[in-house]
Amino acid sequence: MNAFSYGVSLYSYTGDMYTVLTLEDAMAEIADLGATGIEILGEGNIPGYPAPTTEWIDTWHGLCERYGLTPTNYGSWIDSRMWRHRDLTADEGAEMLARDLGLAATLGFSFVRPKIGVVSLDLRPHPIWAEVIERNLARAESLGITICPEIHAPTPIKHPVVDDYLEFAERTGSKNFGLLIDTGIFQRAPVTTDHAGLSEEAQEEGWRRPLAVPMADLVDVLEHVVFIQAKFFDIDADLTDATLPWREIVETLVEHGYTGWLSSEYEGERTPYRSLEQVRRQHALLRALEAGARG
């Protein structure tokens, strides 16, 4: 019987890594909870990015082998507004994505999430996005990587941004392009967590105002979904999540045949060690729900 694969984004541990966790500590923690996938942010987790040393690359592969971890999704940032006086050109953006695809392949990743700068609070990507990705589809194919832009709150599934992605998929017919779903779009209750560096308006739009996207909308696009970031904020000691409908999410995925990755992305309170316990609770909850859904 096909089942989900479980992983963890190093983003989940970012708040702790600066104080208590090394890369190996994080990998050991991921392996200990029974997960087999590891997801990273290129700029945030690779020393010397975009040109890590050979020694670090060898260490990365050695640690993945030691802890039985598969590199899953590589988060790429293409900053369309890195200069104040002008936007990034499509040529520049395509070169950045090509660079990150190469680095992701060197590190063994199968998915790359390109985060291209947005032009609105509902996360409409900069107009160069389509050309940047299309010019890299052949490279992605040659490297065995799927490029998957993220559907993230406050963008619901029924939205022009997603319509454009679906049109792009149909027009190119590429098997190396798909959608990444962030489960924060299914959030049903507000959270109070603040994220440093974001305006109050952005935080209100991002997760304090739940989208409550219905499962029927997920079903409509599931054939295009290649990766799921299991975003969450808080799970209590009884394995209850007051903000996200995990039973509905898991049952929908099982019923409609999704067998890809669920990669934990904790975005709750950033106090030392809390993320470690929270990710463990999420994996226990998701595994129990999957077992129940599969009978």
Sequence and secondary structure as in RCSB ss.txt:
>XXXX:A:sequence
MNAFSYGVSLYSYTGDMYTVLTLEDAMAEIADLGATGIEILGEGNIPGYPAPTTEWIDTWHGLCERYGLTPTNYG
SWIDSRMWRHRDLTADEGAEMLARDLGLAATLGFSFVRPKIGVVSLDLRPHPIWAEVIERNLARAESLGITICPE
IHAPTPIKHPVVDDYLEFAERTGSKNFGLLIDTGIFQRAPVTTDHAGLSEEAQEEGWRRPLAVPMADLVDVLEHV
VFIQAKFFDIDADLTDATLPWREIVETLVEHGYTGWLSSEYEGERTPYRSLEQVRRQHALLRALEAGARG
>XXXX:A:secstr
    EEEEEGGGGHHHHTTT  HHHHHHHHHHTT  EEEEEHHHHSTTTTS  HHHHHHHHHHHHHHT EEEEEE
EEE TTSSSSS   HHHHHHHHHHHHHHHHHHT SEEEEEE BSSTT  B TTHHHHHHTTHHHHHHHT EE  E
E TT  SSSHHHHHHHHHHHHH  TTB EEEEGGGG  S      TT  HHHHIIIIIS     HHHHHHHGGGE
EEEEEEES   TTS  SS  HHHHHHHHHHTT  SEEEEEE S   TTHHHHHHHHHHHHHHHHHHHHT 
